[in-house]
Amino acid sequence: MLSDSVWIEGSSRSGKTARLVTQFCRWVENTTNGQKPRHLPKPQKHLNNQQTELAVLCLAANDDNRRELVERIVTVTAGKYPVRAKTPLGFFQDEVMLFWPLLIQILNLRAQFPVRLRPETEQELATRLWRSHLDSETIRATGVNEYRLIRRILDILQLAAYSGTPIAEIAPLLERSFSTTEEVTTTGIVETPLLETMLLQWRNWCLERGLLTYGIITELYYQYLLPDSNYQQHLLRRYQAVLADDVDDYPGVMRDVFDFLLDRQVVGAFTYNPNGGIRLGLGADPEYIAGLRDRCRVESLPQPLLNCLANTLSLPVSELLDNTAGVLSLPNFQSIQTTSRRDLLRETSEIIAQAVRSGQIQPQEIAVIAPGLDAIARYTLVELLTKQGIPVAPLNDQRPLVSYPIIRALLTLLSFVYPGLGRLIDRNAVAEMLVVLSRHRQETLIPNIDLVRAGLIADHCYQPHPEQPNLLPVTAYDRWDRLGYAATTAYEEIVQWIELQRSQQQQRLIPSPISLLDRAIQRFLWNGSNLPYEQLAALRELLETAQHYWEVDTRFRQSEAIETPAQGAIAQFVQLLQSGTITANPYPVRPIGPMSRAVTLATIFQYRSSRKCHRWQFWLDAGSPLWLSGGAATLFSAPLFLHDRYARGWTAEDTLNADWQRLHRILQDLLSRVEERVYLCHSDLAVNGQEQDGPLLALVNAATPLNVKDYTLI
């Protein structure tokens, strides 16, 4: 079947996805026209024409790419062939959920519907389960705190599942690596016998209660579903072709799934980017996936078809990285150099503002990319550009939910309705709640209770209590007449609403805290007005998180046959949010209006994952050493689970070589996504005051210097 399946290989923006969509159209058109297609097997007898049209498994690297792939297919085919694309993990999850009754039989599990755990609830439940294993001495020996240690152990389970490594083989794999390099033994993990015990305990504990994590879902699919003959028949009956985009970002187990399908005459079309591997370090295994190349007809696409700097500058940039003493110049590269990072952020924003005001470029044609986007840089750039009328859209902004005043106000509100939460709030939180909840009648969002009046009310009318804090009548403040009519009326409405909800809660007329949160949003925050996009996303994430948390809590209490007081679960939920581990990242609501015409602000990983392109790119902190390190985009021990590393350990030299290879891929990818100009933004000192001497300094020195005072538009 070498001539049937196709392997489409090329760099970023070389037309791989377009070629993939074309392949899809050929398959479905040949089938519906009644022809004997060359690229699609003869339909099975049990499939009618309609089923045959939809018998294509479409896969994309991440959820954003999945939606874009579906849109492109629908656009090209005029909606005649609706498709459902999935991510690899989404595919595993759907299959495990769909065939859960079969898994119940195979593993002899309790008959209950499965519940998928989010990372934050996974962390919390694992901490409870493993606390008996992790005493202070054990944690101290690892050199990391309890939170990071538990996260690393859970990550190891996930990486093992993505690579198809059984839990029983994890300990020997780590032992071999520990014995070959001193560096790995000092990075912080428990002893391997204890590690295996904890992983098995966690896996079995979750399965007994029907709780699933991404790691457990992947293991269930690979270890139990895929080898099952009944499941194999269903899989082959449902899909006669597979369409997979950007397979260089897929976990290693997908190679085994593809091999299974190709062995049984299911044809495939795959796209692969040699400079991709964006998720390498997060479970992707591009080298192992690339083994499919030998089973397909290979189509190598040329350099990017559209205008981009990679066509002319890839070689000079690579030469400068490998030979920093070179004197090559870089056309289309300009550098913004300052001493302090504060000045760098100011000058960068000023140059962007001047270019936009002059009409030389539109905001949506600019991207600001950084190896690590800290809160200071994000806030400063957004603030400086927004003040000049230029919208900024942080890409996949992962701000903690508790950083939003409306979320903090709602959490404070819970403490006045449910007993036992009084220790979780203070006077400042009460004053903030009064400000936020008193603005519901104003279209301009100006509160009826300002900060000064809210502080006075909190000082004189807030009655602290560990079990049941209370808001006293406004007359408890002897100078309440100075508050004004608007503030007094708004405060009394809030107090009356709280008293009503407290009464209904005592009568068990409020089904759950989710209902109370929804009531508060409708009464004080929504009220028919249009909230800003970021606030809407935060509220949606709050409700989704609350729904998930109580679903998991209910399952946990049912399995343990215990009656946990409601306020105990609510207190844990509030503390979980207050810790900042949950971010505003709900089911996507795409920004519209001004936000769709905004400057893109992103980390390197976020930008590459989005697969966007821009006329101008600003590489922030170009002199930072973070360009050479994977940072948060690399999980602990991730290289050990790559298939080409199974027989070997991982040394410091391997780490250095991998870092430089990743840097070359990053630069090639970024250059393929910029059309006209790159600004290298470098400050001599980092935000912590240390001198920056990262690997891109050679590029900074070769670029044309630019000063905002002398900046003239070209």
SULBEL-V885365 format. One line per field, one symbol per residue. burial: 1 if it has 16 or more other C-alpha atoms within 10 Angstrom, else 0. A space follows every 10 residues. Layout:
burial: ???
This chain:
burial: 0001111111 1111111011 1011101101 1000001011 1010000000 0111111111 1110110011 0011001000 1010111111 1110111001 1110000000 0001111101 1110111000 0001000010 0100010011 1111111111 1111101001 1011011100 0001100111 0100110110 0110011011 1111111111 1101110000 1000011111 1111111111 1111110101 1100111111 1111111111 1111111111 0110111100 0011000111 0011011001 1001000101 0011111101 1101101111 1111110000 1111111111 1110001100 1101100001 1111001011 1100111111 1111111111 1100101011 1111111111 1000001111 0011111101 1100000111 1111001001 0010001111 1001100110 1100100000 0011011101 1011110000 0001111111 1110111111 0110110000 0000001001 1011011100 1111110000 0000101111 1111111110 0011111111 1111011111 0000111111 1110010011 1000000111 0111111111 1111101111 1111110000 0100111111 1111010000 0000
